């Protein structure tokens, strides 16, 4: 329904989309976790998410589990980390994988105002060795409890909201990031949804 209110909402959302902030989901098994990640991406303004499935099957993400956000966040599917990383690097992204290992930087030490992609791994195995070794950097979310892990969708939310915080301070959300042609194309697509 093309009401004036809907048109203004679409323009507002698109004018805040961050095409220089993205997420890579690697072999995450539970479609509810993928859906929760996509909902967070929508809330923060991530334009596109990247799904890499080399072991697991691509998830069947239903409308119920994703609360309708699948139609507002674009996604790309990859069958290898190399294909995904090469695409992201060609687009100018710096790639950070989550992993709790010696030498991991704290999330709060990273400059998230640059063109950045975050890699989140499987619920049980975490990010693969290949994905972490080929990333530009490794980061972790500081934790002080007995448990040294968060649910993958929670870890993604914490990470993206730190990026949002830094980007709000630096004015990233004050200017339209999508080029005019893409903005107009997506606007017309969204009017039909």
Secondary structure, 3 states (H helix, E strand, C coil): CCCHHHHHHHHHHHHCCECCEEEEEECCCCHHHHHHHHHHHHHHCECEEEEECCCCCCCCCCHHHHCCHHHCCEEEEECCHHHHHHHHHHCCCEEEEECCCCCCEEHHHCCCCCCEEEEECECCCECCHHHHHCCCEEEECCCCCCCCCCCHHHHHHHHHHHHHHHHHHHCHHHCCCCCHHHHHHHHHHHHCC
